[in-house]
């Protein structure tokens, strides 16, 4: 079982660097304010209320910066917690409409033909979007095992393929929809949008894209 983190929570070094930057900016602000006071026109001095406004503005920016840092740290912590919750899924088989990795091992599909269909065609496209197989399958919502054959009947090369199902009634096409399949979960990663599950072949998807889980034994 492997859990990989693509993003980490805020490290002490980064936090210290951010704090030093704020301190440096504040020192710069004070120097500029002092220079402003020293070089003001004695006959037309700057109103003290203007100084108060400048100080309040800088304080507001400083507080917002600190708030953003705390939110970043909280988001990183939530990602780690999300990975921990998903860790037990590693090794199980997940059903989703994600692309599949075909390496010669048959893949269990869960097709859902349209109601009233008397014919269903499994359409297979490669990573470049080219159709590499069209195969009639039973027009019922029952599990189907795809063996990975091309249009010519030869075995497809190892790779990532997307699957869709065309439903027909006679010669009339009723619908085209994605096909769900089962694949083993190999690891959990964190990403910019939260934890991701990595399936066989490197296929990545979010946890909410999974519609069922089953034992991988």
MDAnalysis code that builds the backbone (N, CA, C; Angstrom):
import MDAnalysis as mda
import numpy as np

u = mda.Universe.empty(651, n_residues=217, atom_resindex=np.repeat(np.arange(217), 3), trajectory=True)
u.add_TopologyAttr("name", ["N", "CA", "C"] * 217)
u.add_TopologyAttr("resid", np.arange(1, 218))
u.add_TopologyAttr("resname", ["UNK", "UNK", "UNK", "UNK", "UNK", "UNK", "UNK", "UNK", "UNK", "UNK", "UNK", "UNK", "UNK", "UNK", "UNK", "UNK", "UNK", "UNK", "UNK", "UNK", "UNK", "UNK", "UNK", "UNK", "UNK", "UNK", "UNK", "UNK", "UNK", "UNK", "UNK", "UNK", "UNK", "UNK", "UNK", "UNK", "UNK", "UNK", "UNK", "UNK", "UNK", "UNK", "UNK", "UNK", "UNK", "UNK", "UNK", "UNK", "UNK", "UNK", "UNK", "UNK", "UNK", "UNK", "UNK", "UNK", "UNK", "UNK", "UNK", "UNK", "UNK", "UNK", "UNK", "UNK", "UNK", "UNK", "UNK", "UNK", "UNK", "UNK", "UNK", "UNK", "UNK", "UNK", "UNK", "UNK", "UNK", "UNK", "UNK", "UNK", "UNK", "UNK", "UNK", "UNK", "UNK", "UNK", "UNK", "UNK", "UNK", "UNK", "UNK", "UNK", "UNK", "UNK", "UNK", "UNK", "UNK", "UNK", "UNK", "UNK", "UNK", "UNK", "UNK", "UNK", "UNK", "UNK", "UNK", "UNK", "UNK", "UNK", "UNK", "UNK", "UNK", "UNK", "UNK", "UNK", "UNK", "UNK", "UNK", "UNK", "UNK", "UNK", "UNK", "UNK", "UNK", "UNK", "UNK", "UNK", "UNK", "UNK", "UNK", "UNK", "UNK", "UNK", "UNK", "UNK", "UNK", "UNK", "UNK", "UNK", "UNK", "UNK", "UNK", "UNK", "UNK", "UNK", "UNK", "UNK", "UNK", "UNK", "UNK", "UNK", "UNK", "UNK", "UNK", "UNK", "UNK", "UNK", "UNK", "UNK", "UNK", "UNK", "UNK", "UNK", "UNK", "UNK", "UNK", "UNK", "UNK", "UNK", "UNK", "UNK", "UNK", "UNK", "UNK", "UNK", "UNK", "UNK", "UNK", "UNK", "UNK", "UNK", "UNK", "UNK", "UNK", "UNK", "UNK", "UNK", "UNK", "UNK", "UNK", "UNK", "UNK", "UNK", "UNK", "UNK", "UNK", "UNK", "UNK", "UNK", "UNK", "UNK", "UNK", "UNK", "UNK", "UNK", "UNK", "UNK", "UNK", "UNK", "UNK", "UNK", "UNK", "UNK", "UNK", "UNK", "UNK"])
u.atoms.positions = np.array([
    [0.851, -1.188, 0.000],
    [0.000, 0.000, 0.000],
    [0.881, 1.230, 0.000],
    [0.558, 2.181, -0.862],
    [1.415, 3.351, -0.974],
    [0.580, 4.604, -0.932],
    [0.992, 5.572, -0.125],
    [0.337, 6.864, -0.062],
    [1.378, 7.911, -0.399],
    [1.114, 8.675, -1.434],
    [2.075, 9.664, -1.920],
    [1.489, 11.046, -1.774],
    [2.284, 11.990, -1.320],
    [1.819, 13.367, -1.190],
    [2.459, 14.228, -2.249],
    [1.608, 14.917, -3.035],
    [2.112, 15.825, -4.060],
    [2.277, 17.225, -3.514],
    [1.565, 17.548, -2.395],
    [1.686, 18.850, -1.764],
    [1.789, 18.634, -0.269],
    [2.589, 19.413, 0.387],
    [2.806, 19.246, 1.808],
    [2.220, 20.440, 2.544],
    [1.976, 20.281, 3.851],
    [1.562, 21.402, 4.658],
    [2.714, 22.379, 4.781],
    [2.405, 23.616, 5.224],
    [3.417, 24.663, 5.299],
    [4.529, 24.242, 6.242],
    [5.771, 24.238, 5.769],
    [6.897, 23.809, 6.586],
    [7.347, 24.955, 7.480],
    [8.042, 24.638, 8.585],
    [8.553, 25.698, 9.463],
    [9.463, 26.667, 8.722],
    [10.239, 26.178, 7.755],
    [11.143, 27.053, 7.014],
    [10.347, 28.056, 6.196],
    [9.292, 27.550, 5.488],
    [8.469, 28.451, 4.678],
    [7.733, 29.448, 5.558],
    [7.233, 28.980, 6.733],
    [6.520, 29.866, 7.644],
    [7.444, 30.961, 8.131],
    [8.686, 30.584, 8.501],
    [9.650, 31.580, 8.974],
    [9.981, 32.573, 7.882],
    [10.109, 32.081, 6.639],
    [10.401, 32.961, 5.517],
    [9.283, 33.975, 5.312],
    [8.021, 33.487, 5.417],
    [6.883, 34.395, 5.243],
    [6.850, 35.437, 6.353],
    [7.116, 35.019, 7.596],
    [7.126, 35.956, 8.716],
    [8.227, 36.995, 8.552],
    [9.402, 36.559, 8.087],
    [10.510, 37.491, 7.861],
    [10.150, 38.516, 6.796],
    [9.409, 38.054, 5.774],
    [9.014, 38.968, 4.686],
    [8.070, 40.046, 5.213],
    [7.108, 39.610, 6.053],
    [6.176, 40.583, 6.632],
    [6.927, 41.598, 7.483],
    [7.889, 41.102, 8.306],
    [8.690, 41.992, 9.153],
    [9.486, 42.965, 8.300],
    [10.068, 42.453, 7.202],
    [10.847, 43.302, 6.310],
    [9.964, 44.359, 5.659],
    [8.766, 43.952, 5.231],
    [7.844, 44.916, 4.618],
    [7.437, 45.990, 5.607],
    [7.223, 45.591, 6.860],
    [6.830, 46.567, 7.877],
    [7.962, 47.562, 8.134],
    [9.203, 47.069, 8.193],
    [10.359, 47.964, 8.372],
    [10.449, 48.952, 7.222],
    [10.236, 48.448, 6.004],
    [10.268, 49.330, 4.830],
    [9.188, 50.388, 4.918],
    [7.998, 49.963, 5.360],
    [6.882, 50.897, 5.493],
    [7.224, 52.000, 6.500],
    [7.823, 51.621, 7.635],
    [8.183, 52.610, 8.657],
    [9.236, 53.586, 8.132],
    [10.200, 53.077, 7.358],
    [11.233, 53.960, 6.786],
    [10.608, 54.958, 5.820],
    [9.679, 54.467, 4.991],
    [9.016, 55.364, 4.040],
    [8.171, 56.400, 4.771],
    [7.502, 55.956, 5.854],
    [6.679, 56.886, 6.631],
    [7.548, 57.949, 7.298],
    [8.696, 57.511, 7.834],
    [9.623, 58.464, 8.466],
    [10.143, 59.471, 7.449],
    [10.517, 58.998, 6.264],
    [10.998, 59.888, 5.214],
    [9.912, 60.860, 4.792],
    [8.671, 60.382, 4.767],
    [7.547, 61.241, 4.399],
    [7.386, 62.379, 5.405],
    [7.539, 62.040, 6.698],
    [7.417, 63.056, 7.751],
    [8.561, 64.063, 7.671],
    [9.777, 63.558, 7.453],
    [10.951, 64.438, 7.413],
    [10.922, 65.395, 6.229],
    [10.339, 64.976, 5.156],
    [10.368, 65.770, 3.935],
    [9.045, 66.475, 3.628],
    [8.127, 66.492, 4.595],
    [6.868, 67.188, 4.351],
    [7.074, 68.699, 4.356],
    [6.168, 69.397, 3.767],
    [6.214, 70.861, 3.706],
    [5.832, 71.412, 5.075],
    [6.746, 72.125, 5.762],
    [6.427, 72.661, 7.099],
    [5.211, 73.573, 7.083],
    [4.979, 74.259, 5.922],
    [3.850, 75.165, 5.830],
    [2.546, 74.447, 5.500],
    [2.674, 73.198, 5.087],
    [1.475, 72.422, 4.738],
    [1.690, 70.973, 5.180],
    [1.775, 70.745, 6.495],
    [2.080, 69.399, 6.996],
    [0.953, 68.394, 6.674],
    [1.360, 67.151, 6.635],
    [0.391, 66.098, 6.361],
    [-0.532, 65.921, 7.555],
    [-1.802, 65.795, 7.294],
    [-2.792, 65.602, 8.354],
    [-2.514, 64.288, 9.094],
    [-2.595, 64.348, 10.413],
    [-2.353, 63.147, 11.210],
    [-3.332, 62.025, 10.870],
    [-4.526, 62.379, 10.404],
    [-5.510, 61.356, 10.029],
    [-5.007, 60.528, 8.854],
    [-4.206, 61.170, 7.977],
    [-3.652, 60.424, 6.844],
    [-2.677, 59.347, 7.314],
    [-1.903, 59.692, 8.361],
    [-0.995, 58.681, 8.898],
    [-1.779, 57.494, 9.468],
    [-2.861, 57.817, 10.164],
    [-3.676, 56.758, 10.764],
    [-4.250, 55.846, 9.688],
    [-4.673, 56.446, 8.570],
    [-5.228, 55.653, 7.469],
    [-4.157, 54.733, 6.885],
    [-2.942, 55.258, 6.703],
    [-1.857, 54.449, 6.142],
    [-1.513, 53.278, 7.065],
    [-1.431, 53.561, 8.375],
    [-1.127, 52.500, 9.332],
    [-2.225, 51.428, 9.344],
    [-3.474, 51.891, 9.294],
    [-4.597, 50.938, 9.302],
    [-4.589, 50.091, 8.039],
    [-4.259, 50.697, 6.904],
    [-4.223, 49.964, 5.634],
    [-3.142, 48.890, 5.664],
    [-1.952, 49.264, 6.149],
    [-0.873, 48.280, 6.213],
    [-1.219, 47.156, 7.180],
    [-1.815, 47.506, 8.321],
    [-2.187, 46.485, 9.294],
    [-3.198, 45.509, 8.706],
    [-4.127, 46.035, 7.910],
    [-5.132, 45.181, 7.279],
    [-4.489, 44.203, 6.300],
    [-3.544, 44.699, 5.487],
    [-2.842, 43.839, 4.527],
    [-2.039, 42.770, 5.260],
    [-1.387, 43.174, 6.366],
    [-0.592, 42.226, 7.149],
    [-1.472, 41.112, 7.703],
    [-2.634, 41.486, 8.246],
    [-3.544, 40.484, 8.806],
    [-4.076, 39.550, 7.721],
    [-4.348, 40.105, 6.542],
    [-4.840, 39.271, 5.448],
    [-3.787, 38.268, 5.007],
    [-2.524, 38.699, 4.987],
    [-1.431, 37.800, 4.622],
    [-1.315, 36.650, 5.607],
    [-1.398, 36.974, 6.895],
    [-1.327, 35.935, 7.920],
    [-2.515, 34.981, 7.827],
    [-3.693, 35.526, 7.522],
    [-4.895, 34.684, 7.375],
    [-4.728, 33.714, 6.217],
    [-4.191, 34.204, 5.098],
    [-3.979, 33.335, 3.929],
    [-3.012, 32.196, 4.255],
    [-1.972, 32.520, 5.030],
    [-1.005, 31.486, 5.411],
    [-1.677, 30.404, 6.259],
    [-2.540, 30.827, 7.182],
    [-3.229, 29.861, 8.036],
    [-4.192, 29.009, 7.220],
    [-4.861, 29.616, 6.229],
    [-5.773, 28.861, 5.377],
    [-5.014, 27.837, 4.535],
    [-3.832, 28.216, 4.036],
    [-3.013, 27.278, 3.260],
    [-2.601, 26.085, 4.119],
    [-2.205, 26.378, 5.361],
    [-1.800, 25.294, 6.262],
    [-2.980, 24.380, 6.573],
    [-4.163, 24.975, 6.758],
    [-5.359, 24.182, 7.039],
    [-5.728, 23.306, 5.851],
    [-5.629, 23.858, 4.632],
    [-5.939, 23.080, 3.429],
    [-4.992, 21.897, 3.292],
    [-3.700, 22.127, 3.581],
    [-2.732, 21.033, 3.517],
    [-3.050, 19.950, 4.532],
    [-3.459, 20.357, 5.737],
    [-3.808, 19.387, 6.776],
    [-5.029, 18.569, 6.365],
    [-6.016, 19.214, 5.750],
    [-7.226, 18.507, 5.304],
    [-6.886, 17.498, 4.205],
    [-5.933, 17.861, 3.316],
    [-5.517, 16.921, 2.278],
    [-4.900, 15.665, 2.894],
    [-4.056, 15.861, 3.903],
    [-3.415, 14.720, 4.562],
    [-4.459, 13.847, 5.246],
    [-5.434, 14.481, 5.906],
    [-6.489, 13.721, 6.562],
    [-7.321, 12.960, 5.542],
    [-7.562, 13.597, 4.367],
    [-8.315, 12.925, 3.312],
    [-7.589, 11.690, 2.808],
    [-6.268, 11.784, 2.675],
    [-5.487, 10.627, 2.259],
    [-5.601, 9.495, 3.275],
    [-5.551, 9.852, 4.548],
    [-5.628, 8.828, 5.591],
    [-6.972, 8.101, 5.528],
    [-8.042, 8.838, 5.238],
    [-9.359, 8.227, 5.159],
    [-9.486, 7.307, 3.951],
    [-8.781, 7.640, 2.867],
    [-8.872, 6.843, 1.647],
    [-7.871, 5.691, 1.614],
    [-6.916, 5.699, 2.519],
    [-5.867, 4.666, 2.512],
    [-6.422, 3.239, 2.510],
    [-7.513, 2.937, 3.272],
    [-8.031, 1.561, 3.246],
    [-8.551, 1.125, 1.875],
    [-8.770, 2.077, 0.972],
    [-9.252, 1.730, -0.367],
    [-8.157, 1.120, -1.237],
    [-6.906, 1.383, -0.898],
    [-5.800, 0.881, -1.710],
    [-5.834, -0.644, -1.738],
    [-5.753, -1.206, -2.935],
    [-5.812, -2.651, -3.101],
    [-7.192, -3.141, -3.486],
    [-8.224, -2.314, -3.277],
    [-9.569, -2.693, -3.670],
    [-9.811, -2.303, -5.139],
    [-10.883, -2.829, -5.701],
    [-11.235, -2.501, -7.081],
    [-12.359, -1.475, -7.073],
    [-12.149, -0.386, -7.820],
    [-13.108, 0.708, -7.877],
    [-13.820, 0.715, -9.224],
    [-15.113, 0.989, -9.173],
    [-15.878, 1.115, -10.420],
    [-16.082, 2.585, -10.728],
    [-15.756, 2.976, -11.958],
    [-15.904, 4.368, -12.372],
    [-15.992, 4.423, -13.890],
    [-16.298, 5.615, -14.391],
    [-16.353, 5.825, -15.835],
    [-15.029, 6.367, -16.374],
    [-13.963, 6.229, -15.601],
    [-12.649, 6.714, -16.021],
    [-12.103, 5.851, -17.162],
    [-11.139, 6.363, -17.927],
    [-10.480, 5.529, -18.944],
    [-9.885, 4.280, -18.307],
    [-9.674, 3.255, -19.116],
    [-9.158, 1.985, -18.600],
    [-7.755, 1.725, -19.124],
    [-7.005, 0.945, -18.358],
    [-5.673, 0.515, -18.775],
    [-5.764, -0.937, -19.226],
    [-5.520, -1.176, -20.514],
    [-5.562, -2.525, -21.067],
    [-4.147, -3.019, -21.298],
    [-3.817, -4.144, -20.675],
    [-2.495, -4.748, -20.866],
    [-2.608, -6.238, -21.201],
    [-3.781, -6.620, -21.722],
    [-4.008, -8.017, -22.052],
    [-4.858, -8.745, -21.036],
    [-5.008, -8.157, -19.841],
    [-5.846, -8.769, -18.813],
    [-7.293, -8.334, -19.011],
    [-8.244, -9.249, -19.084],
    [-9.654, -8.886, -19.280],
    [-10.142, -7.900, -18.220],
    [-11.018, -6.984, -18.637],
    [-11.536, -5.940, -17.752],
    [-13.039, -6.117, -17.593],
    [-13.505, -6.045, -16.355],
    [-14.926, -6.184, -16.050],
    [-15.635, -4.850, -16.257],
    [-16.614, -4.832, -17.157],
    [-17.372, -3.617, -17.463],
    [-18.770, -3.691, -16.870],
    [-19.359, -2.512, -16.634],
    [-20.742, -2.413, -16.160],
    [-21.524, -1.512, -17.118],
    [-21.871, -2.021, -18.303],
    [-22.571, -1.198, -19.293],
    [-24.020, -0.928, -18.883],
    [-24.560, 0.202, -19.330],
    [-25.955, 0.553, -19.046],
    [-26.629, 0.994, -20.350],
    [-27.101, 0.051, -21.158],
    [-27.786, 0.403, -22.406],
    [-29.056, 1.206, -22.116],
    [-29.483, 1.992, -23.104],
    [-30.700, 2.776, -22.950],
    [-31.915, 1.856, -22.880],
    [-32.952, 2.294, -22.183],
    [-34.189, 1.514, -22.090],
    [-34.780, 1.344, -23.487],
    [-35.192, 0.118, -23.809],
    [-35.785, -0.153, -25.108],
    [-34.780, -0.502, -26.182],
    [-33.486, -0.518, -25.856],
    [-32.463, -0.843, -26.851],
    [-32.477, -2.332, -27.160],
    [-32.349, -2.663, -28.444],
    [-32.230, -4.063, -28.831],
    [-30.846, -4.382, -29.379],
    [-29.975, -3.369, -29.344],
    [-28.595, -3.563, -29.783],
    [-27.701, -2.575, -29.044],
    [-26.529, -3.045, -28.617],
    [-25.572, -2.183, -27.923],
    [-24.191, -2.405, -28.522],
    [-23.485, -1.306, -28.764],
    [-22.162, -1.372, -29.377],
    [-21.143, -0.705, -28.448],
    [-20.138, -1.462, -28.056],
    [-19.045, -0.935, -27.255],
    [-18.040, -0.264, -28.190],
    [-17.772, 1.013, -27.950],
    [-16.843, 1.783, -28.781],
    [-15.583, 2.061, -27.961],
    [-14.434, 1.735, -28.533],
    [-13.154, 1.889, -27.840],
    [-12.294, 2.893, -28.595],
    [-11.772, 3.891, -27.865],
    [-10.883, 4.890, -28.469],
    [-9.557, 4.893, -27.729],
    [-8.491, 5.136, -28.494],
    [-7.168, 5.184, -27.867],
    [-6.911, 6.559, -27.276],
    [-5.693, 6.768, -26.785],
    [-5.358, 8.015, -26.097],
    [-5.415, 9.231, -27.005],
    [-5.323, 9.029, -28.318],
    [-5.381, 10.141, -29.259],
    [-6.794, 10.402, -29.776],
    [-7.762, 9.603, -29.308],
    [-9.143, 9.804, -29.717],
    [-9.574, 9.018, -30.932],
    [-8.691, 8.166, -31.458],
    [-9.040, 7.351, -32.622],
    [-9.828, 6.111, -32.184],
    [-10.875, 5.790, -32.935],
    [-11.653, 4.585, -32.652],
    [-10.864, 3.357, -33.093],
    [-10.576, 2.475, -32.165],
    [-9.761, 1.294, -32.467],
    [-10.571, 0.003, -32.381],
    [-11.815, 0.090, -31.879],
    [-12.653, -1.114, -31.797],
    [-14.116, -0.719, -31.675],
    [-14.972, -1.518, -32.328],
    [-16.425, -1.426, -32.185],
    [-16.936, -2.860, -32.046],
    [-17.615, -3.118, -30.956],
    [-17.966, -4.501, -30.639],
    [-19.395, -4.578, -30.108],
    [-20.228, -5.434, -30.721],
    [-21.579, -5.653, -30.220],
    [-21.518, -6.431, -28.917],
    [-22.272, -5.943, -27.934],
    [-22.365, -6.633, -26.654],
    [-23.850, -6.790, -26.305],
    [-24.208, -7.651, -25.373],
    [-25.620, -7.825, -25.007],
    [-26.252, -6.503, -24.567],
    [-27.442, -6.180, -25.066],
    [-28.097, -4.909, -24.720],
    [-28.810, -4.963, -23.372],
    [-28.150, -5.511, -22.377],
    [-28.708, -5.569, -21.027],
    [-27.704, -4.983, -20.030],
    [-28.215, -4.433, -18.943],
    [-27.322, -3.856, -17.915],
    [-26.714, -4.940, -17.033],
    [-25.962, -5.821, -17.646],
    [-25.312, -6.908, -16.919],
    [-23.804, -6.809, -17.109],
    [-23.012, -7.323, -16.168],
    [-21.548, -7.249, -16.298],
    [-21.081, -7.885, -17.613],
    [-20.042, -7.262, -18.172],
    [-19.480, -7.768, -19.426],
    [-17.964, -7.742, -19.312],
    [-17.305, -8.777, -19.787],
    [-15.839, -8.853, -19.733],
    [-15.257, -8.466, -21.088],
    [-14.492, -7.386, -21.081],
    [-13.854, -6.914, -22.314],
    [-12.434, -7.473, -22.376],
    [-12.116, -8.124, -23.484],
    [-10.806, -8.779, -23.612],
    [-9.768, -7.931, -24.346],
    [-10.179, -6.786, -24.882],
    [-9.197, -5.883, -25.476],
    [-8.816, -6.181, -26.900],
    [-9.791, -6.542, -27.731],
    [-9.505, -6.806, -29.143],
    [-9.794, -5.574, -29.995],
    [-9.031, -5.422, -31.075],
    [-9.203, -4.300, -31.987],
    [-10.293, -4.613, -33.008],
    [-10.524, -3.672, -33.941],
    [-11.516, -3.872, -34.988],
    [-11.189, -5.107, -35.819],
    [-9.901, -5.365, -36.029],
    [-9.490, -6.516, -36.840],
    [-9.512, -7.823, -36.051],
    [-9.751, -7.736, -34.757],
    [-9.777, -8.930, -33.919],
    [-8.468, -9.214, -33.220],
    [-7.414, -8.467, -33.549],
    [-6.120, -8.663, -32.887],
    [-6.109, -7.945, -31.534],
    [-5.190, -8.354, -30.691],
    [-5.104, -7.745, -29.366],
    [-4.577, -6.315, -29.466],
    [-5.202, -5.414, -28.729],
    [-4.742, -4.030, -28.702],
    [-3.443, -3.922, -27.910],
    [-2.576, -2.992, -28.289],
    [-1.343, -2.790, -27.501],
    [-1.674, -2.242, -26.126],
    [-0.779, -2.459, -25.184],
    [-0.982, -1.938, -23.832],
    [-1.114, -0.421, -23.871],
    [-2.062, 0.096, -23.114],
    [-2.254, 1.538, -23.092],
    [-3.566, 1.914, -22.432],
    [-3.842, 3.226, -22.448],
    [-5.060, 3.774, -21.863],
    [-6.113, 3.923, -22.954],
    [-7.336, 3.453, -22.677],
    [-8.428, 3.515, -23.643],
    [-9.690, 4.055, -22.962],
    [-10.467, 4.817, -23.733],
    [-11.752, 5.299, -23.234],
    [-12.860, 4.478, -23.873],
    [-13.903, 4.181, -23.089],
    [-14.983, 3.315, -23.538],
    [-16.313, 4.062, -23.511],
    [-17.137, 3.829, -24.516],
    [-18.493, 4.377, -24.540],
    [-19.426, 3.326, -25.116],
    [-20.716, 3.529, -24.899],
    [-21.709, 2.554, -25.343],
    [-22.772, 3.255, -26.188],
    [-22.974, 2.748, -27.403],
    [-24.030, 3.243, -28.280],
    [-25.222, 2.297, -28.185],
    [-26.388, 2.839, -27.925],
    [-27.603, 2.031, -27.824],
    [-28.486, 2.286, -29.035],
    [-29.042, 1.188, -29.610],
    [-29.878, 1.285, -30.808],
    [-31.196, 0.556, -30.601],
    [-32.203, 1.080, -31.266],
    [-33.473, 0.377, -31.413],
    [-33.710, 0.258, -32.910],
    [-33.501, -0.939, -33.435],
    [-33.499, -1.092, -34.884],
    [-32.295, -0.369, -35.448],
    [-32.538, 0.564, -36.367],
    [-31.453, 1.359, -36.959],
    [-31.337, 2.728, -36.306],
    [-32.173, 3.005, -35.336],
    [-32.179, 4.316, -34.680],
    [-31.280, 4.293, -33.449],
    [-30.323, 5.224, -33.411],
    [-29.453, 5.314, -32.241],
    [-30.175, 6.076, -31.137],
    [-30.288, 5.450, -29.985],
    [-31.003, 6.054, -28.866],
    [-30.115, 6.957, -28.018],
    [-28.882, 6.533, -27.791],
    [-27.995, 7.309, -26.925],
    [-26.570, 6.827, -27.036],
    [-25.670, 7.644, -26.506],
    [-24.265, 7.275, -26.315],
    [-23.875, 7.680, -24.904],
    [-23.402, 6.751, -24.138],
    [-23.012, 7.082, -22.769],
    [-21.706, 6.379, -22.399],
    [-21.067, 6.868, -21.350],
    [-19.806, 6.285, -20.903],
    [-20.051, 4.919, -20.277],
    [-19.008, 4.136, -20.212],
    [-19.090, 2.788, -19.654],
    [-18.244, 2.712, -18.397],
    [-18.826, 2.237, -17.322],
    [-18.077, 2.069, -16.090],
    [-17.320, 0.746, -16.108],
    [-16.194, 0.741, -15.448],
    [-15.370, -0.478, -15.378],
    [-14.715, -0.551, -14.013],
    [-14.185, -1.731, -13.692],
    [-13.484, -1.942, -12.426],
    [-11.972, -1.921, -12.657],
    [-11.265, -1.272, -11.754],
    [-9.800, -1.254, -11.798],
    [-9.272, -1.183, -10.375],
    [-8.125, -1.786, -10.147],
    [-7.540, -1.809, -8.806],
    [-6.955, -0.450, -8.441],
    [-7.216, -0.008, -7.223],
    [-6.626, 1.225, -6.699],
    [-5.216, 0.914, -6.224],
    [-4.234, 1.631, -6.781],
    [-2.840, 1.340, -6.461],
    [-2.250, 2.272, -5.410],
    [-2.714, 3.518, -5.376],
    [-2.194, 4.445, -4.374],
    [-3.120, 5.648, -4.240],
    [-2.856, 6.444, -3.203],
    [-3.589, 7.678, -2.963],
    [-2.593, 8.821, -2.982],
    [-2.930, 9.885, -3.685],
    [-2.064, 11.060, -3.763],
    [-2.860, 12.297, -3.365],
    [-2.146, 13.358, -2.998],
    [-2.795, 14.650, -2.820],
    [-2.488, 15.508, -4.026],
    [-3.409, 16.394, -4.349],
    [-3.221, 17.298, -5.472],
    [-3.830, 18.648, -5.160],
    [-3.783, 19.578, -6.093],
    [-4.322, 20.930, -5.863],
    [-5.796, 20.928, -5.492],
    [-6.555, 19.936, -5.966],
    [-7.993, 19.884, -5.689],
    [-8.351, 18.866, -4.622],
    [-7.350, 18.288, -3.962],
    [-7.619, 17.315, -2.914],
    [-7.067, 15.941, -3.246],
    [-7.360, 14.949, -2.418],
    [-6.830, 13.600, -2.646],
    [-7.301, 13.002, -3.969],
    [-6.415, 12.243, -4.616],
    [-6.736, 11.544, -5.858],
    [-6.387, 10.075, -5.703],
    [-7.163, 9.232, -6.364],
    [-6.898, 7.808, -6.388],
    [-6.214, 7.460, -7.697],
    [-5.160, 6.667, -7.622],
    [-4.411, 6.267, -8.809],
    [-4.730, 4.811, -9.107],
    [-5.276, 4.576, -10.309],
    [-5.647, 3.228, -10.723],
    [-4.533, 2.614, -11.568],
    [-4.742, 1.397, -11.981],
    [-3.765, 0.709, -12.830],
    [-3.479, 1.531, -14.078],
    [-2.203, 1.577, -14.462],
    [-1.812, 2.329, -15.643],
    [-1.637, 3.809, -15.403],
    [-1.810, 4.254, -14.146],
    [-1.644, 5.668, -13.827],
    [-2.892, 6.503, -14.007],
    [-4.038, 5.872, -14.249],
    [-5.290, 6.611, -14.382],
    [-5.637, 7.233, -13.024],
    [-5.874, 8.559, -13.004],
    [-6.147, 9.273, -11.761],
    [-7.579, 9.795, -11.763],
    [-8.222, 9.752, -10.600],
    [-9.571, 10.275, -10.476],
    [-9.846, 10.639, -9.034],
    [-10.844, 11.504, -8.843],
    [-11.238, 11.910, -7.500],
    [-12.118, 10.841, -6.874],
    [-12.177, 10.843, -5.556],
    [-12.959, 9.831, -4.843],
    [-14.434, 9.886, -5.206],
    [-14.959, 11.093, -5.489],
    [-16.391, 11.194, -5.794],
    [-16.739, 10.685, -7.193],
    [-15.741, 10.286, -7.980],
    [-16.005, 9.693, -9.288],
    [-16.228, 8.183, -9.206],
    [-15.986, 7.619, -8.029],
    [-16.144, 6.181, -7.837],
    [-17.587, 5.872, -7.423],
    [-18.198, 4.907, -8.106],
    [-19.587, 4.561, -7.828],
    [-19.730, 3.257, -7.057],
    [-18.667, 2.461, -6.954],
    [-18.723, 1.212, -6.203],
    [-17.314, 0.737, -5.893],
    [-17.205, -0.041, -4.820],
    [-15.944, -0.665, -4.428],
    [-16.188, -2.152, -4.204],
    [-15.189, -2.964, -4.528],
    [-15.264, -4.383, -4.224],
    [-13.884, -4.892, -3.867],
    [-13.828, -6.012, -3.216],
    [-12.556, -6.572, -2.790],
    [-11.689, -6.877, -3.992],
    [-10.392, -6.585, -3.862],
    [-9.470, -6.847, -4.952],
    [-8.852, -8.229, -4.884],
    [-9.287, -9.064, -3.937],
    [-8.717, -10.417, -3.780],
    [-9.107, -11.303, -4.957],
])
